Every structure is written in structure tokens, then in C-alpha cells.
Amino acid sequence: MSATEILVAVLIAVGVAGIIIPVLPGTLLVLGAILVWALEVGTSSAWLVFAFATTFLVLGTIVKYLVPGRQLKASGVPTRTLVAGGVLAFVGFFVVPVVGMFIGFVLGVYVAERARVGAAGAWPSTKAALRAVGVSILIELVAAFLAVATWVIGVVVT
């Protein structure tokens, strides 16, 4: 393995970690790392690998918003509840680094739903929102693993 491939592998690993713990722009790091590799190798095969990896990551990004959104609509969680969760997640990120984002999201969704439907209906909506976030992360992770597998095949072939 060349020094570039080792650097790319490390960046990809950090990107995948950023998908699981959304502090770093995981998908962008994976894509950027594969782009660096394609620029370094410069062959048509490398660019084909980059094109396939980009396709996986772009499709994953699109699907990660569509599928959970439909799940939330089906479970009756309104958009304003998710906005409240997002705002508190943003605040929580700065108040309690890393884990504050998760705590803030759950708290924001719960408080918004408690105000909307009362204490009895707030927890089921909060669980639905958490499931949707989990599905979103899983979809993004699968897309990243497909891109990484494409890159690994490209490294072996080129």
C-alpha cells in the first residue's frame, strides 16, 4: 500500500465514524478521501471507482431523507416537532459536546410532542423520531460501506 492509500483509508475510517457519531461530515469525508485517491492514481479505472462511490453516496443521501420522512409522516410526527428536536440538538451540541446533540434532539422532540399531544402521546412520537434517525444513520452507513467496498476493489485492481 502506498502512503496515499493509507491516508485515504484513515480518512475513510474517520468518515465512517462521523456517520455513526455525527460530529464530522462523514459522507463528505469518505467522498473526499476517494477523490484524493482517484486524483493520485489518475487512471480511468480510478475515476470509474470514484463515479461508482459518488453514486452510492449520493443515492444514500437522498434515501436517508426520504425513507425516515415517510416513516415519520405515517406515525403522525409533524415537521415542527422535528424542527424543535433539531434546534435543541444544535444547542445541545455546544452545551454538552458530542452527546449533547443526541440529548437535545430527544428532549426537543419530547417537549414539542408533550405540548402538542400531552404526556401520554409524547413518548410514542419520540420513539418514532428516534427510530427514524436510526434508520437514516443506517442508510447512510450502508451507502458509505458500498462506496468503501468499491474503493477497496479499485485499490486491488489498479
Secondary structure, DSSP 8 states (H G I E B T S, - for coil): --HHHHHHHHHHHHHHHHHHSTTS-HHHHHHHHHHHHHHHH-SHHHHHHHHHHHHHHHHHHHHHHHHHHHHHHHHT--HHHHHHHHHHHHHHHHHSTTHHHHHHHHHHHHHHHHHHH-HHHHHHHHHHHHHHHHHHHHHHHHHHHHHHHHHHHHHHH-
